[in-house]
Amino acid sequence: MKMKLFAAAVAALAAGGAYAQSSVTLYGVVDAGVEYSNHAQTSSSSHDVVRLNSGGMSGSRWGLRGVEDLGGGLKGIFVLESGFNIDTGTSGQGNRLFGRQAFVGMGSQYGQLTLGRHQTPFYDFGLAYDPMAISSNYSITAQAPEFQSRADNSIKYIGTFGGLTGSLLYSTGTNTGATSASVYQGINGEVPGNYHLGREMSASLSYTGGPFSVGAIYDETNAGIAAADGAKIRRASVAGTYAFGPAKVFAGYRYAHAFDGAVLPGGINTVDGANKIANVSNLYWLGMGYQLTPALSLTGAAYFQDFRNTGADPWSFVVSTDYAFSKRTDAYFNLAYTKNKDGSTLGTSSASPGSLGGSGFGTTLGSYNQFGAMVGLRHKF
């Protein structure tokens, strides 16, 4: 009887120890702001607009993150992250339940390997090297939506070794919710006999040492419809940052080339009733962040995109101020301006609420400049 009681006690302690080595964390961000914008496109005209937006600086979200220690330095991991629009209460990312991220995998000292829906290496690259850290409104994502892209049906590896970090991603169908080959991502994949439809391959490498960081990335995404099975977009980017005192400088370059009927965002512009099509673009950016006080930070950024063989080369400028009331709650006031010419249609914001992803192109009429201002509040939990 005593031995039975002893065995039961040992089993209970073992169960308690196993439980203590596992954890599930609930986290999230709630962000809303009031925006004014001029020259907002409505059919064939443009007007001023005042609106309440969800996610001015960060996409509103909630998520679950789980870790289990499996021993020997190995751990099981999962993330389920759901985006939502706080102004309407609807789900984001095309009404997906876990549209931001949904993956399961394993991790060790050699890196992390996961399967599911991921933010792509280009997304991670933007977080590190865009001065605005790819904020939902007023950032590099208006010019280049690949910096906020996600991939369905994907396998992703991330490994960090000292100051060196590498990332690899392969998707068999990168965006199963899209319905047009003209979007920046490929669409429906996993078609028998057509393994390359909707496929995405991406690799990045970055190094951080002291105040200096530099990174490079390559990505190739195929269209996902049989009528354009050879269509693809190849992108490559290099960028760096340097921190000194309370300041941090950002600079970068991105090259993009569309093949066989694929279309770059902003690559089609109408001038005098005729379409001008560019299948190559060069995007440059420069910015600086400055921590004025422990609570107040300032950021400024400029982005310029050169579309080959057209004069439709837009500029965008952003100035951001952020005041932290605490580690969890902050307020922000952001200004943005886009300068268009020769039919370019770049607006200040990125994708419209609820969309699968997009860019600022098409949000204002051709050759119209746009100004936007937003004041908002953000809380993290």
VENPEKA-V177623 format. One line per field, one symbol per residue. phi: phi as a letter, one per 40 degrees, with the letter a starting at -180 (. if undefined). psi: psi as a letter, one per 40 degrees, with the letter a starting at -180 (. if undefined). burial: b if it has 9 or more other C-alpha atoms within 8 Angstrom, else e. A space follows every 10 residues. Layout:
phi->???
psi->???
burial->???
This chain:
phi->.ccccccccc cccccccccc cbabbcaibb baabbbabfc cbfbbbacab acbcgcbbcc ababbbbbcc gggcacbabb bbcabccbgc ccfggccbcc aaababbacc hbbbbibbcc dcccccdcbc dcffddbgac cccacccbcb bcfbbbbbbb bgcbbbabab bcacacccba ccccccbdbf cdgbcccgcb baababbbag cbaaaaabab bccbbccbcc cabbbaabaa babafcbabb aaabbbacbf gcbcdgcbbc bfgbcbbbbb abbbaaaabb ccbdbbbbbb abbbbbccgb ccbcbabbbb bbbccacbba babbbaabbb afgcbcbccc ccdgcchabc cgcbcdgccb bbaababbbb b
psi->dddddddddd dddddddddd eiihhhiihh hiihihiifh hhbeiiiiih ihihgddihh iiihhihhhe ifeiiiiihh hhiihddeei iafffidgdd igiiaiiaee ahhihahihi ddddddddeh deffidigae dddgedefii hifihhhhhh gbehhihihh hegdgeeieh eeidiiahaf hhegdeheih hihihihhhb eihiiiiihh hiifidefee hihhiiiiii ihhhbeihii iihhhhhhif eihiheehhh hfeihhhheh ihhiihiiih gdiddhiihi ihhhhhhiei eggiiiihhh hhhhdaedhi iihiiihhhi ifeifhidib iiheieiaae heeiihehii hihhhihhhi .
burial->eeeeeeeeee eeeeeeeeee ebbeeebbbb bbbbbbbbbb beeeebbbee ebbbbbbbbb bbbbbbbbbe eeebbbbbbb bbbbbbeeeb bbbbbbebbb bbbbbbbbee bbbbbbbbbb bbbbbbbebb bbbbbbbbbb bbbbbbbbbb bbbbbbbbbb eeebbbbbbb bbbbbbebee bebbbbbbbb eeeebbbbbb bbbbbbbbee bbbbbbbbbb bbbbbeebbb bbbbbbbbbb bbbeeebbbb bbbbbbbbbe bbbbbbbbbb beeeebbbbb bbbbbbbbbb bbeebbbbbb bbbbbbbbeb ebbbbbbbbb bbbbbeebbb bbbbbbbbbb bbbbbbbbbb beebbbbbbb bbbbbbbbbb bbbbbbbbbb e
